Amino acid sequence: MAQQQLIETEGWSFFDWIQANTRALTIGAILVVAGGAGYWFYTRSVEIKRVNAERGLNQAKQSLAAGYAALAATDLQRVASRYKGTPAGAQAAMLLAQHNFDQDKFDEGLKVLQPYQTASAAGPNLSSIWSLTGDGLLSQAKVDEAVAAFRKAADATTYPGEKAVYLSKAARSLQMAGKNAEAKELWERLKKDPEASLVHSEAEIRLGELASQTAGKS
């Protein structure tokens, strides 16, 4: 309204103003259209990427089910490498890493998981990626690194039950490595946490084991 009053005060009609600003209005319209088109192409490319990743993952799973482990590994590697940032890409990385772990190829498996250790790459699978990373590190007796990975897995999930499970893996690892004081602290924390009910029973058993070990040394 103010703009229209200003135009009328200066003796311009609305159509005069339109004619005088045709170039600016045209550029603005082009920018709006270009922005909309760019957004459409972006969302479309994301969707195509997701669909292709899922197709490749399903193909790899079929090869695994049929017993073609080598072919499946190749397909999983392709999906994990090409489709980082998609759920299927993260799942392919985990399947391939586990395949390597089963063959005692822990370095290879951990290398597959490494690119997916961020939220942007793994998305909702980040906690699972870190948990599997911890499993691989623990198999190499890298306890401190494994515990750190399990803690990151716990931090990456919003589900209390999952968080408790990951922290229990960290506590179990500490206990297996003879780091009883740290293990006891974590088990006691889990036992007192009302949201960690899934591991309350194990926490009581582990704390009993630690108490027996301490009594035996005295």
C-alpha positions in Angstrom: 0.0 0.0 0.0 2.8 2.4 0.9 4.6 1.6 -2.4 1.4 2.2 -4.3 0.8 5.6 -2.6 4.4 6.6 -3.4 3.9 5.7 -7.0 0.7 7.7 -7.2 2.3 10.7 -5.5 5.0 10.9 -8.0 2.4 10.8 -10.8 3.1 7.2 -11.9 0.4 4.7 -12.4 0.9 1.2 -11.2 1.4 0.0 -14.8 4.0 2.7 -15.4 5.9 1.3 -12.4 5.6 -2.3 -13.8 6.9 -1.2 -17.2 9.9 0.7 -15.6 10.8 -2.4 -13.5 10.1 -5.1 -16.0 13.8 -6.2 -16.1 14.1 -6.5 -12.4 10.8 -8.4 -12.1 11.9 -10.7 -14.9 15.2 -11.5 -13.2 13.4 -12.1 -9.9 10.9 -14.5 -11.5 13.8 -16.3 -13.2 15.6 -16.7 -9.9 12.4 -18.0 -8.2 11.9 -20.6 -11.0 15.6 -21.5 -11.0 15.6 -22.0 -7.2 12.5 -24.2 -7.4 14.0 -26.2 -10.2 17.2 -26.6 -8.4 15.4 -27.9 -5.3 13.4 -30.3 -7.4 16.5 -31.7 -9.1 18.3 -32.0 -5.7 15.4 -33.9 -4.1 15.0 -36.1 -7.2 18.7 -37.0 -7.2 18.6 -37.9 -3.5 15.6 -40.1 -4.1 17.3 -41.8 -7.1 20.5 -42.3 -5.0 18.5 -43.9 -2.2 16.6 -46.3 -4.6 19.8 -47.4 -6.4 21.5 -48.0 -3.0 18.6 -50.2 -1.9 18.6 -52.1 -5.1 22.3 -52.8 -4.8 22.0 -53.8 -1.2 19.2 -56.2 -2.0 21.2 -57.7 -4.8 24.1 -58.3 -2.4 21.8 -59.9 0.2 20.5 -62.3 -2.5 24.1 -63.3 -3.3 24.8 -63.9 0.4 21.6 -66.0 0.8 22.7 -68.1 -2.3 26.1 -68.7 -0.8 28.1 -66.5 -3.2 30.1 -64.8 -0.5 32.8 -63.3 -2.8 30.2 -61.8 -5.2 28.2 -60.5 -2.3 31.3 -58.8 -0.8 32.0 -57.1 -4.1 28.4 -55.9 -4.3 28.5 -54.7 -0.7 31.7 -52.8 -1.3 30.2 -51.1 -4.3 27.2 -50.0 -2.4 29.2 -48.8 0.6 31.6 -46.8 -1.6 29.0 -45.2 -3.9 26.1 -44.5 -1.6 27.5 -43.0 1.6 24.8 -40.9 3.3 22.0 -43.4 2.5 20.6 -46.0 5.0 21.4 -48.8 2.5 25.0 -47.6 2.2 25.5 -47.8 6.0 23.8 -51.3 6.1 26.1 -52.5 3.3 29.1 -51.2 5.2 28.1 -53.1 8.3 27.4 -56.3 6.4 30.7 -56.2 4.7 32.5 -55.3 7.9 30.9 -58.3 9.7 31.8 -60.5 6.7 35.4 -59.4 7.2 35.3 -59.9 10.9 34.0 -63.5 10.5 37.2 -64.2 8.5 39.4 -62.5 11.1 40.1 -59.6 8.7 39.5 -57.0 11.4 41.6 -54.2 9.9 39.7 -54.6 6.6 36.3 -54.5 8.4 37.2 -51.5 10.4 38.4 -49.7 7.3 35.0 -50.2 5.7 33.2 -48.7 8.8 35.5 -45.7 9.1 33.8 -43.5 6.4 30.4 -44.1 8.1 31.4 -42.9 11.6 29.6 -39.5 11.2 25.9 -38.6 11.4 25.9 -37.3 7.9 27.2 -40.6 6.5 25.5 -43.1 8.7 22.2 -41.3 9.6 20.1 -43.4 11.9 22.6 -46.3 11.7 25.4 -44.3 13.5 25.0 -46.0 16.8 25.1 -49.5 15.1 28.2 -48.4 13.2 30.0 -47.4 16.4 28.9 -50.6 18.2 30.2 -52.8 15.4 33.4 -50.8 15.3 33.8 -51.5 19.0 33.3 -55.2 18.4 36.1 -55.2 15.8 38.5 -53.3 18.0 37.7 -55.6 21.0 38.6 -58.6 18.8 42.0 -57.0 18.4 42.3 -56.6 22.1 42.2 -52.8 21.7 40.1 -52.4 24.8 40.4 -48.7 25.4 39.5 -47.9 21.8 36.6 -50.4 21.9 35.2 -48.9 25.1 35.4 -45.4 23.5 33.5 -46.8 20.4 30.8 -48.3 22.6 30.4 -45.0 24.5 30.1 -43.2 21.1 27.4 -45.8 20.2 25.5 -45.0 23.4 25.8 -41.2 22.7 24.5 -41.7 19.2 21.2 -43.3 20.1 18.1 -41.6 21.6 16.7 -44.9 22.8 17.4 -45.6 26.5 17.3 -49.3 26.0 19.9 -49.2 23.3 22.1 -46.8 25.2 22.1 -49.2 28.2 23.1 -52.1 25.9 26.0 -50.2 24.4 27.2 -49.1 27.8 27.0 -52.7 29.1 29.3 -53.7 26.2 31.7 -51.1 27.4 31.5 -52.3 31.0 31.9 -55.9 30.0 35.0 -55.0 27.9 36.6 -53.2 30.8 35.9 -56.2 33.1 37.4 -58.6 30.6 40.5 -56.5 30.4 40.9 -56.5 34.2 40.0 -52.8 34.5 37.7 -53.7 37.4 37.4 -50.2 39.0 36.2 -48.7 35.8 33.9 -51.6 35.1 32.4 -51.4 38.6 31.7 -47.7 38.2 29.9 -48.3 35.0 28.0 -51.3 36.2 26.8 -49.4 39.3 25.7 -46.5 37.1 23.7 -48.9 34.9 22.2 -50.7 37.9 20.9 -47.4 39.4 19.6 -46.0 36.1 15.8 -46.7 35.9 16.0 -46.4 32.1 18.6 -49.2 31.9 16.2 -51.9 33.1 17.3 -54.2 30.2 20.7 -54.7 31.8 19.8 -54.5 35.5 20.1 -58.2 36.0 23.5 -58.4 34.3 24.7 -55.4 36.2 23.9 -57.2 39.5 25.6 -60.4 38.4 28.7 -58.5 37.2 29.0 -56.5 40.4 28.7 -59.7 42.3 31.6 -61.2 40.3 33.7 -58.1 40.9 32.9 -58.2 44.7 34.0 -61.9 44.8 37.2 -61.1 43.0 38.0 -58.3 45.5 37.2 -60.6 48.5 39.4 -63.3 47.1 42.4 -61.0 46.9 41.9 -59.8 50.5 
